[in-house]
């Protein structure tokens, strides 16, 4: 997250030094895309961190590893791949 934040800030800072008109500057659209892409990656990283924080809370309360839908244990293999998983595979396929 720190690296993505630095990348995003560098893009914004570089754009601030130049009067960029995204609509008419041939490089503007790629700069805008790059900024949006890094912003999206940063948002995903923040969301994943929040999910992991909730998983730590479930661990502390003893609810970690239990499906929130059916109450059955979430297989260890699933938790290894998705440590923040809140549902078993079967229930994950049924929930919207």
QUIMO-V635367 format. One record per residue. RES is the residue in three letters. SS is DSSP state (~ for helix, > for strand, _ for the rest). Layout:
{{RES:SS} {RES:SS}}
//
This chain:
{{UNK:_} {UNK:~} {UNK:~} {UNK:~} {UNK:~} {UNK:~} {UNK:~} {UNK:~} {UNK:~} {UNK:~} {UNK:~} {UNK:~} {UNK:~} {UNK:~} {UNK:~} {UNK:~} {UNK:_} {UNK:_} {UNK:_} {UNK:_} {UNK:_} {UNK:_} {UNK:_} {UNK:_} {UNK:_} {UNK:_} {UNK:_} {UNK:~} {UNK:~} {UNK:~} {UNK:~} {UNK:~} {UNK:~} {UNK:~} {UNK:~} {UNK:~} {UNK:~} {UNK:~} {UNK:~} {UNK:~} {UNK:~} {UNK:~} {UNK:~} {UNK:~} {UNK:~} {UNK:~} {UNK:~} {UNK:~} {UNK:~} {UNK:~} {UNK:~} {UNK:~} {UNK:~} {UNK:~} {UNK:~} {UNK:~} {UNK:~} {UNK:~} {UNK:~} {UNK:~} {UNK:~} {UNK:_} {UNK:_} {UNK:_} {UNK:_} {UNK:>} {UNK:_} {UNK:_} {UNK:_} {UNK:_} {UNK:_} {UNK:_} {UNK:>} {UNK:_} {UNK:_} {UNK:~} {UNK:~} {UNK:~} {UNK:~} {UNK:~} {UNK:~} {UNK:_} {UNK:_} {UNK:_} {UNK:_} {UNK:_} {UNK:_} {UNK:_} {UNK:~} {UNK:~} {UNK:~} {UNK:~} {UNK:~} {UNK:~} {UNK:_} {UNK:_}}
//
